[in-house]
Amino acid sequence: MKHETRNTNHKSQITEICRDMSLCLSVKGIKIILVAMMIAGWSSFAYCESGTAIFKSPLVWRTDGKGDYGLSQLQQGVYEVKETFLTAGQIKSIVVSYKSKGRVSLAVSVNGGIDYMDVVNGVPLDLEGQGSGVKGQGRRLKWKASIGANSQLEEVSIVYTDTSGVAGSFGNPELAGFKYRKKINITAKDNINTSLFNQVVKMVISTGDSLAQGAADVSYQGGVAIGFRDIRFTASDGQTSLPYYVGKITGDDSEQLAEVFIKVLQIPSSGVDIYLYYGNKLASDDSSIYEVFDINPWDYPDETILDGKVKEVATTLYSFEITMDQEEIVRLGKFSSTTLKENGNLVLADGADKGSFTSAVINTDFDIRIIKAVYTVLYPESGELRLDISADGGSTYRANCVSSRNYYATRGDFFIGSEIDYRFTFSNGRSAENLIEVDSIKLEYASGEISLISPNGREILVVGEKEEIIWTADEYGAYNIKLEYSFDNGKTYNLISKKVPNTGSFIWDVPQEFSDAALIKISDPFDFSVFDVSDQVFRINSKEEAARGVVLEEEIISAREEMIDLSAVIDDMVIRSDKKSYDVLVKVRDKMKDPTVFLDGAEITYKKGKVIAINPTGYEWGSSEKRNFLIIQVYLTDDEFDQIKPRSINTGKVDVAGALIFKEQKNIINLERLKFKGKKMGQVRKSLKNSILSKEIIEQVIE
């Protein structure tokens, strides 16, 4: 792939993963746990500049029935949910936030309840970071709660990210318009060996640049509003709102101090981080003494009566060490007459006939040329919904985008950029019983990669015969591709066609002209900066000369490659915590051999089974890869990944233009152990049916 802005930043995409059986293979003595997910074929591979971002409402359990799932009025004891939620990809991180009274702790499982991990209310659990307490890998989500005496669990909300591209929820409407935030760490000074739940923490906040000579715990400077109305607090996830109450305010316009009481959901013995948001001059006062101290306003209608007495109670049990980080600038989603329902879906605010939601910007490190959005709507008959998409950070939008349709910057659908965001505009139907709701949106965006597979160099074609040109351009979808050929190593090109359907292959009538420096070029007919050319020249000759000639294999370095022996199976069934899951793309068809070529005195032979590419599990391979490759899921440490992945090696040779020739060094999987030997690809595809293999089929194909 030749491209004006190329990199190797891989984003995870949606795929279904099966873990019916684990295998064990070794590369240079390395033990690698394999989960077999096999699809047959062959092709070369180009790294793609693409991404998927999925925003969806949280999974919500509520006692009032307004969530996604019901929640019983739970009493003291241990409660485990019956249902298992299956995510599209392997779970990467989880945030569990819940509303409760008394002492309630939760644990979460990603493998259907086999292993549970304790969570801190509102604190992200990073499974990819492999931190302390992480158990298992998977996409089967469950939770259980331990409820203490005189305690109650009212609501559970789970936001997760996974390898399919799920990036989280729509955000928090209460934070719309805030420009800055600071992280605050809270740790109990007393020797506490357990967590504190729904603990009220008192801190003094200053509007000045300093901390008022020790008189304040936290300071903030941007967009100060009278009475501290422009502040909000969240849990460690930066999204879950925390109730707060602004008490006594002292000082003058140059610097004010306020005693603020915050209800922190859970404070472990090691401490916890929360966030202070500020810098929104249009914010209204959200301070509430009743929410912080769980007081019924009907019992104490005059808030001033409570002032002092309640605050004194709140600070008698524990004292806290409070530290503050530097200011961060935030770019959050914008809610305009829109909000989130109890189940987390995006809707119009109460009483509004029209409204909009604009997402936070997703930054990429490549230019976006192709965008597709797929969104899920409930009650579409209840109003009108319009989706607009931008790739230049909101400067311009493509209006009225249709779900599941590809849009191309090269065709003028939108302006190329590297910052993507989306905007929903709602219009409510006057007679509708329900409001139209958005449950999720998936954005697929790409730079527009085109990769030529064949002919890719060193082949010998026959004049006048038909030759199949093969490529991958799956990001483009239904699109016309331009094909050209050169007989002078790329100095000039001749048009084959500029309107070739993007099917992945084209039958070319080889011209009646000999050449030792032929190339094929494939490109976007609307953007010539997106193209690919044969890696090396190939020859066009007579049938007789072609029969006598022998094509040199691209991977000439293969004589030094290691063999991966699949016979060493199932002697290590444990997936260690330092391993990560990858999909390995494997070639399953031999090319021609050259018995006359030697490397370091050894005859070169070319084995099928070469590892062509490796990506994190969940990566969405193109249809050509799925059709033409063997794909195996493996668990690797970082060192194992570095050893098994293909790498470029300088051969020390130059091409006809004088440029250095680089070869790809690849490992080989011994596919004879899988009984692929002697089978044609069509037979292999038919026998495997492009499906994930069960344990029984694996036993059938392994010797």
Protein Blocks (a to p, Z undefined) as FASTA:
>chain_A
ZZfbdcfddcddddddddfbccdddeehiacdddddddeddddddddddddddddddddd
dfklpambdcddddedddddfbdcddfbdcfbdcdddddehjddddddfegomaccddde
hiacdfklopghiacjdjbdcddddddehiacfbdcdddddfkopabdfbjfklgoiabd
cddddddfbacfbdcehiacdddddfbfbeohoiambdcfehpaehhlagccddfkomac
cdddddddeddfkbccdddddddfbacfkopaddddehiakbccfbdfklmnopafklmm
plklmgojlmmmmmmmpccdddddddddddddddehiacdfkopacddehiabdcddddd
dddfbdcfbdcdddddehklnpccdddddfegomaccehiaehiacdfknopaccdfbdc
ddddddddfklmbdcddfbdcddddehiaddfbdcehpacdehiacddddddfknmpadd
dddddfegomaccdfbfcbccehpacddddfbddfbbccddddfklmkbccddfbdcddd
dfklmmmpccddfklmlmmpccddfklghkbfbdcfkbccddddddfbdcdddfkbceeh
iacdddehiafbdcdehiacdfklmmmmccddddddfklmmmmpccdddehiacfkopac
dddddddddfklnopgopafklmmmmnoopacdfklmmmmpZZ
